[in-house]
Amino acid sequence: MAKVVVAQRARTDLAELILTRSLPADAVSRVRASIEPLASFPQIGKLLTGRWRGFRLILGPWPWMLIVYLYDEPTNTVAILAIHDAREASSATSEA
């Protein structure tokens, strides 16, 4: 099983999304449930290209929520680095 860690940036991203998108009180636990499979399947996420090359992403509990992470195979660690709204131009799937 891979170790899953959540970077402070991702925590901040989620806190901002909770406020700006009026997410429900259980948003944190929903996101936690979305990332739990990464412990068993760390390479399940789609590989990104462009400026996010080398990173992977999975969808969060809402179809617009992107959870961006890196998997370090030598240490068997998944690092959740950012949480984006796919509808924003600054998201990991944006061509900008």
Backbone as numpy.savetxt, mean C-alpha at the origin, in Angstrom:
# Nx Ny Nz CAx CAy CAz Cx Cy Cz
7.10 -17.17 6.44 6.26 -15.99 6.44 7.14 -14.74 6.44
6.77 -13.80 5.60 7.49 -12.54 5.53 7.07 -11.63 6.69
8.01 -10.82 7.12 7.71 -9.80 8.11 7.11 -8.61 7.36
6.02 -8.06 7.84 5.38 -6.90 7.22 5.52 -5.71 8.15
6.13 -4.63 7.63 6.29 -3.40 8.40 5.61 -2.26 7.65
5.09 -1.32 8.40 4.40 -0.17 7.79 5.20 1.08 8.11
5.68 1.73 7.06 6.48 2.95 7.22 5.61 4.10 7.73
6.25 5.04 8.39 5.53 6.20 8.91 4.82 6.96 7.79
5.44 7.04 6.61 4.80 7.74 5.48 3.45 7.09 5.14
3.40 5.77 5.13 2.15 5.07 4.82 1.11 5.33 5.92
1.56 5.36 7.15 0.64 5.65 8.26 0.05 7.05 8.12
0.91 8.00 7.76 0.47 9.38 7.55 -0.49 9.46 6.36
-0.14 8.77 5.27 -1.04 8.74 4.10 -2.42 8.24 4.49
-2.47 7.15 5.24 -3.75 6.58 5.64 -4.52 7.54 6.53
-3.84 8.17 7.47 -4.51 9.14 8.35 -5.13 10.28 7.54
-4.39 10.75 6.54 -4.91 11.83 5.68 -6.11 11.36 4.87
-6.04 10.14 4.34 -7.16 9.60 3.57 -8.39 9.41 4.45
-8.19 8.98 5.68 -9.32 8.81 6.60 -10.04 10.14 6.79
-9.26 11.21 6.96 -9.86 12.53 7.17 -10.48 13.09 5.90
-9.75 13.06 4.80 -10.21 13.73 3.58 -11.27 12.94 2.81
-11.35 11.63 3.02 -12.33 10.81 2.32 -13.45 10.34 3.23
-13.43 10.83 4.47 -14.45 10.46 5.47 -14.63 8.94 5.54
-13.49 8.25 5.69 -13.53 6.79 5.78 -14.12 6.37 7.12
-14.68 5.17 7.19 -15.31 4.71 8.43 -14.30 4.48 9.56
-14.84 4.36 10.76 -14.00 4.19 11.96 -13.12 2.95 11.89
-13.52 1.95 11.15 -12.73 0.72 11.07 -11.75 0.70 9.88
-11.45 1.85 9.33 -10.57 1.93 8.15 -9.21 1.29 8.40
-8.61 1.53 9.55 -7.29 0.98 9.84 -7.34 -0.55 9.86
-8.35 -1.11 10.48 -8.44 -2.57 10.52 -8.74 -3.14 9.14
-9.46 -2.42 8.32 -9.71 -2.88 6.95 -8.42 -2.89 6.14
-7.61 -1.86 6.30 -6.33 -1.81 5.59 -5.43 -2.93 6.10
-5.41 -3.13 7.40 -4.60 -4.21 7.99 -5.00 -5.56 7.37
-6.29 -5.80 7.21 -6.76 -7.05 6.61 -6.33 -7.16 5.15
-6.23 -6.03 4.47 -5.79 -6.04 3.06 -4.31 -6.38 2.91
-3.50 -5.99 3.90 -2.07 -6.25 3.78 -1.64 -7.58 4.42
-2.48 -8.18 5.23 -2.12 -9.45 5.88 -1.68 -10.54 4.90
-2.31 -10.70 3.73 -1.87 -11.75 2.80 -0.42 -11.59 2.33
0.13 -10.39 2.44 1.51 -10.17 2.01 2.51 -10.96 2.86
2.15 -11.30 4.06 3.04 -12.10 4.90 3.26 -13.48 4.29
2.21 -14.04 3.70 2.32 -15.36 3.07 2.67 -15.29 1.59
2.26 -14.22 0.94 2.45 -14.07 -0.50 3.03 -12.69 -0.80
4.30 -12.46 -0.48 4.87 -11.11 -0.59 5.03 -10.59 -2.02
4.96 -11.46 -3.00 5.11 -11.00 -4.38 3.78 -10.98 -5.13
2.69 -11.01 -4.40 1.37 -11.06 -5.02 1.02 -9.75 -5.74
1.58 -8.65 -5.30 1.24 -7.35 -5.87 1.81 -7.15 -7.26
1.13 -6.29 -8.00 1.55 -5.94 -9.35 2.84 -5.12 -9.30
3.80 -5.50 -10.16 5.03 -4.71 -10.27 4.72 -3.41 -11.00
5.25 -2.32 -10.47 5.04 -1.02 -11.08 6.18 -0.68 -12.03
5.94 0.28 -12.90 6.93 0.74 -13.87 7.13 2.24 -13.72
7.95 2.78 -14.58 8.17 4.23 -14.56 8.86 4.68 -13.29
8.41 5.79 -12.76 9.05 6.36 -11.56 8.89 5.47 -10.34
7.97 4.51 -10.38 7.74 3.58 -9.28 8.32 2.20 -9.57
9.21 2.13 -10.53 9.81 0.85 -10.93 10.45 0.15 -9.72
10.17 -1.15 -9.62 10.71 -1.93 -8.51 9.75 -2.05 -7.34
8.78 -1.15 -7.27 7.77 -1.21 -6.23 6.63 -2.11 -6.69
5.83 -2.55 -5.76 4.65 -3.35 -6.06 3.44 -2.66 -5.43
2.26 -3.06 -5.90 1.06 -2.51 -5.27 -0.05 -3.55 -5.21
-0.87 -3.37 -4.21 -2.10 -4.13 -4.07 -3.21 -3.11 -3.84
-4.43 -3.53 -4.08 -5.57 -2.67 -3.78 -5.91 -2.80 -2.31
-6.36 -1.70 -1.76 -6.80 -1.70 -0.37 -8.24 -2.15 -0.28
-8.87 -1.85 0.84 -10.25 -2.28 1.04 -11.26 -1.53 0.16
-10.83 -0.45 -0.44 -11.65 0.29 -1.39 -10.95 0.24 -2.74
-11.67 0.13 -3.83 -11.04 -0.08 -5.14 -10.14 1.08 -5.60
-10.28 2.23 -5.02 -9.45 3.38 -5.37 -8.18 3.46 -4.52
-8.08 2.63 -3.48 -6.94 2.71 -2.56 -5.80 1.80 -3.02
-4.64 2.43 -3.24 -3.45 1.69 -3.66 -2.48 1.61 -2.49
-2.04 0.40 -2.20 -1.05 0.19 -1.14 0.26 -0.17 -1.83
1.23 0.72 -1.71 2.52 0.58 -2.40 3.53 -0.01 -1.43
4.25 -1.02 -1.91 5.22 -1.68 -1.03 6.44 -2.19 -1.79
7.45 -2.52 -1.02 8.66 -3.17 -1.52 8.81 -4.50 -0.79
9.27 -5.49 -1.52 9.59 -6.77 -0.89 11.08 -6.98 -1.00
11.72 -7.15 0.15 13.16 -7.42 0.20 13.33 -8.92 0.46
13.66 -9.64 -0.60 13.75 -11.10 -0.49 14.83 -11.58 0.48
16.04 -10.98 0.46 17.08 -11.48 1.38 16.67 -11.43 2.86
15.92 -10.41 3.23 15.48 -10.31 4.63 14.05 -10.80 4.83
13.40 -11.17 3.72 12.01 -11.64 3.74 11.11 -10.63 4.45
11.24 -9.36 4.02 10.50 -8.27 4.63 9.69 -7.51 3.59
8.44 -7.27 3.91 7.56 -6.43 3.10 7.46 -5.09 3.82
7.78 -4.02 3.11 7.68 -2.68 3.68 6.57 -1.92 2.96
5.51 -1.62 3.68 4.42 -0.80 3.15 4.92 0.64 3.20
5.04 1.26 2.03 5.68 2.57 1.96 4.73 3.73 1.76
3.62 3.49 1.08 2.69 4.57 0.80 1.30 4.01 0.57
0.32 4.85 0.79 -1.07 4.51 0.50 -1.65 5.68 -0.28
-2.07 5.41 -1.52 -2.52 6.46 -2.43 -3.98 6.30 -2.82
-4.56 7.40 -3.24 -5.86 7.39 -3.90 -5.56 7.32 -5.39
-5.96 6.25 -6.06 -5.64 6.03 -7.47 -6.21 7.12 -8.36
-7.18 7.86 -7.89 -7.81 8.90 -8.68 -7.00 10.19 -8.73
-5.96 10.27 -7.91 -5.13 11.49 -7.86 -3.98 11.39 -8.86
-3.61 12.53 -9.40 -2.51 12.58 -10.38 -1.18 12.16 -9.78
-1.03 12.25 -8.48 0.24 11.90 -7.84 0.31 10.43 -7.43
-0.72 9.64 -7.76 -0.71 8.24 -7.34 0.32 7.42 -8.08
0.61 6.25 -7.57 1.63 5.37 -8.15 1.26 4.86 -9.53
0.00 4.94 -9.91 -0.42 4.48 -11.23 -0.58 5.61 -12.22
-0.32 6.82 -11.78 -0.43 7.98 -12.66 0.74 8.03 -13.63
0.50 8.53 -14.82 1.55 8.66 -15.82 2.36 9.93 -15.64
1.94 10.79 -14.72 2.62 12.08 -14.52 4.01 11.90 -13.94
